[in-house]
Amino acid sequence: MSRLPGLAVVLLLTAVAVPLGRLVPVVGGPVFGIVLGVLAGLVIPALRSEQCRPGYDFAAKNLLQVSIVVLGTGLSLQQVAQVGASSLPVMLGTLALALGGAWVFGRLLGVRGDTQTLIGVGTAICGGSAIAAATAAIGAKRSSVAYALATIFTFNVVAVLAFPPLGHLMGLSPEAFGLWAGTAINDTSSVVAAGYAYSADAGDQALVVKLTRSLMLVPIVLTLVVLKSRRDARTADRENPDRENPDRPRTRLPWRRLVPVFLIGFVVAAGLRSAGLVPDGWLPTLSLIGTCLITSALVAIGLSLRPRELRDAGPRPLLLGAILWALVALGSLGLQSFS
């Protein structure tokens, strides 16, 4: 019962954000959700009261995890297999560029911790969905989530506007452009917009490449969970006065900490879709449910966010996102020329 006031606010704003996202798919419901959450909290300070906090916390964590499971139903492993081995080097190469670039340039710019991780993962894999999965895995700070989403949104819009004319200028084939868009644009709606603006064949190729990138959520999230668990264990060892005792037994982490339940659900959902147990007619509804859930979670994060948390970080996270976006876009073209 204590969650009801906060959940009511979240659902009300979600009911506004989702239709806005469908009207402007390049922006999308999740971005509208976090923006509306922040604005509502600023305009109506009572929405940030402790009475609403339990509902916000529930939505930001539990609904976020459920949304990842539902989004897994849109992933068909048969479609992934159709991409072919020739596309994998480009996808894996851009993944390495994004994650490696986030580590290198994040250190140079002083953007560390959750913000560095989320911008890197969002750029490397699939934008908002990857940010949501990573947030659910590591419990990222609200300000980091907001900055990562803002960065992804900014460069998605730039890509949708710039990629099609640039592709024509470079004389890219539909397959080459689809691979470029699918590896260098993050959010699914933006990939679709850019791909089909180029040609129908390019749009089909871009969408399949994007779906294949989504599979990388599994190893990346597992890696993040393991790294966070080890870091937490080291912190606990330092704080424990008996840490010098070599005979002291170390606490074993439960498997749920190492393999998040929502990640298992994501894989199972993708498997059910691939086995034909999720009818095609269900997909639009499931996609809408997934969008509503992830938008609700981001509304809750926006309502909990304090503007001071964003001001403290300054423009450096956006600069990191710009560097990674350019690195991946140029890297995708370069890797294609060598493959």
N, C-alpha and C positions, 0 to 999 in steps of 0.2 A: 504493500500500500504506500510505503514511503516513496516509491519510485514514480507513482502516478502523476504528480504535478509536473515533474521534469519531463516525463515521457509525453504528456499532453502537449507541452510547448514544442518538443522536438517534432512530433507528428504534425502539428499545425504548420510549422515552417517547412517541413518536408512536402506537405501538400501544395505548397507554393513553389518550392524549388524544383520539384520533378517536372511539372508542366513547363516551367521556364527552360529547363534543360532540353526538353523535347522541341521547344520552339527554336532554341539556339543550340543545336547539337555540338557545335564546335566548342562551346563553353561547357555544356553538360550539367546535369543535375548536381553532382557532387561539389563542383566549384560554386554553383549558386548556393548550395546548402551551407558551406562554411562561411561564405560572404554574408548570407542572411543571418546566420547565427551570430557572427561578430557584430553586425549592425543592430540586431535586435537587442543584444546585451548592452550596447552603447546607448541606445535610445531609451530602453526601459531597464534601468539598473536593478529593479526588483527581480528580473529574470535570472540574476546571478546570485540570488539568495541561497542560503544553505538548504532551504526547503526543496529546491529544485535539483540540488547536487546529486542525490542518489539516482534519479532518473537519467541525468546526463551521463553519469559514470557507467550505468548499465548500457545505454545506447552506444556510447563511445567504444566499449569493449565487446560486449556480447553481440550486438547487432552487426558490428564490424566483422566479427568472425563468421557469423552465419552468412553474411553477404558473399564472402569468399567461396564458401561451399556452393551457394546457388550459382555464382558466376562460372563455376566449373562445369555446369551442364551445357555451356555454350562451346565447350572445347571437344572437338571430334579428332581422335587420334588418327583416323583414316585420312582426314584432310591434312593433318600434319605430315603424314607419310608421303603425300603427293608433292610436297615441296621439293623433295629430292635431295640427294647428298650434295649437289652442286651449290645449294643455297646455304647449307650449314656452315661452311667456313666464314661466310660473310656475317651471319648471325652471331656465331661464337666470337668472331673477331671484334664486332662492335660491342658485344657484351663485355669483353675484356677491356676495350678502350674506355668504356663508360665507368666501369668499376675501378680500373687502375687509375684513370684520370681523376675520379672523385677522391681517391686516396692521396695522390700526388698534389693536385691543385687545391684540395681542401686543406692540406697542411700548409701550403704556401700562402693561402689567403686567410688562414686562421679560422676556417669553418670546420669544426670538428664535431664529434659526437653524433647525436641523432640526426641533426640537420644534414651533415655530410653523408650519412648512410642513406637517408631517404631520397635525397636528390640523386645520388648515384644509382640506387636501385630503380627509382622511377624513370630515369633516363635510360637505363640499361634494358629494362624489360617492358613494362606496359603501363607507364604513367600512374594514374590514380589507383588502379587495381593493385599494382605492385606496392605503392605507398601504403595502401590499406593493409595488405598482407604483412608487410614489414612492421607496420605500427602495431598490429595485433601480436606479432611475434616478440617484439622487444619492448613494447610499452613506451613508445616514443613520446617526447614532450609535445604538448599542444602547439607551441610556437613552431616547432620543427615541422610538424605536419602541415601547418598553414603555409610556411615558407616553401616547402617542397611542392605543394599543390599550386601555389602561385607561380613558381618557376616553370613547372610542367605546362600549365595553362598558357603562360606567356609565349613560350616557344612553340607550342602546338599551333597557336594562331598564326605565328610567323611562318611556320612550315606549310600550313594549308594554303596560305596566300602566295608563298614564294616558290614552293616545289614544282607545281605544274608548269609555270612559264620557264623556270630554269631547266626542267626536264626537256621541254621542247627545244629550248635554246641549245642544249647539249646533244640533241638528237637521240635520246634514250629510247630503246624499244619498250613496248608495254611491260615485258617481263622484267627488264632492268629497272624501269621506274617503279614497278610494284615492289621489287626487292629493296630498292632505296627507301621508298615510303614506309614499307613494313618494318624496316630496321632502324630508321632514323626519326620516325614520328612516334610519339608515345601512346597517346590515348586512342582507343579503338575508333571512336567517332571521327577523330581527326584523320586517322589513316584511311578510313573509308571515304571521307570527303575529298582528300587529296588524290587518292587512287582513282576514283571514278570521275573526278574532274579531268584527269588525264585521258583515260579511256576505260571501257568496260573490262577489257582484259587486264589492264593494269590494276584496276580495283579488285578483281578477283584474286590476282597474285598477291597484292598487298595484304588483303584480309587473311589469306592462308599463312603468310609469313608472320603476321601479327599473332595469329593463334599459336603458331609454333613457338614464338618468343614467350608466350604466356606459360608454357611448360617449364620454363626456367625458374618460375616461382618456387618450385619444389626444392631444388638443391640450394637456391639462394636463401630461402627462409630457414631451411634446416641449418645452414652454415651460420646464419645470424643467431639462431637460438643457441647453438653450441658455443659460439664466441661469447654471447652474453652470459651463459651459464658459467663458463670458465672464469669470466671477469668477476661475476658475483661470488664465485667460490674463493677466488684470490682475495677479494675484499673481506669476506668472512674470516679467512685465515689470518689476515693482518689484524683484524679486530679481536680475534680470539686470543686470550692471554696464554693459552697452551699451544700456540702454533709451533713453538720450538720443539715440542715433544714429538720425536719421530714415530712413537708407538701410538699416537693419537689417531683413531680411525677417521678417515675422511667420510663426509656425508655423501652418500650416493644419490644422484639426482633421479627422480622418478621419470619413467619413460615419457609421461605426458609433457614434461618440461623440455625434453629433447626432441620429441616428435609431437608438435601441437595437434590437438584433435581436429581443429579446423582445416589443417593441411591434409590430414587423412581424408576428411570429408571432401575436399577439393579433388583429390585423386580419384576417390570412389565415384563422385559425380561425373567426372570426365570419362571414367570407365563405363558407367551406365549409358552415357550418351554415345560412346563409341560402339557399345554392344547393341545399339538400337532400342534400348529399353526406355529412352526418353523420346517420345514422338516429336517429329518436327513441328507439329501444330502447337506443342507446349512451349516452344522456344521463345516466341515473343513475350508470352506472359512471364516465363521464368526470368527473362532478361529484364523486364520491367520490375519484377520483385527484387532482383539483385540490385538494380539501380536505386530503388526506394530504400533498401536496407543500408547500402553504403552511403546514400545521401543523408539518411537519418543519423548515422554515426558521425558524419562530418558536420552536420548541424549541431550536434551535441558538443563536438570539439570546439566549434566556433563560439557557442554560447559560454563555454568555460574559459575561452581565451581572454587574456588581458592585453590590450594594445601595447602596454609597456614591454611585454615579452618580445613583440615584433620590433619595436624601436631599438631595443638593446642590441639586436643582431646587426642592424644597419643593412647596407646594400650588398655586402659580400656574398651572401648565399645566392642572390640573383646573378651575380657575376660568375660564380661557380657553375650555375646552371647554364649560362650562356657559353662558357668554355666547353662544357661537356657536350652540349647540343651541337656546337660547331665541330667538335672532335669526332662525334659519332657520324654526323652527316658527311663530312669529308672522308672519314675512314671507310664508310660503306661504299662510297664511289671508288675509292682507291682499291679496296679489297675485290670489288667486282672486276676491276681492270686486270687483276692478276689471276682471277679464278677462271 
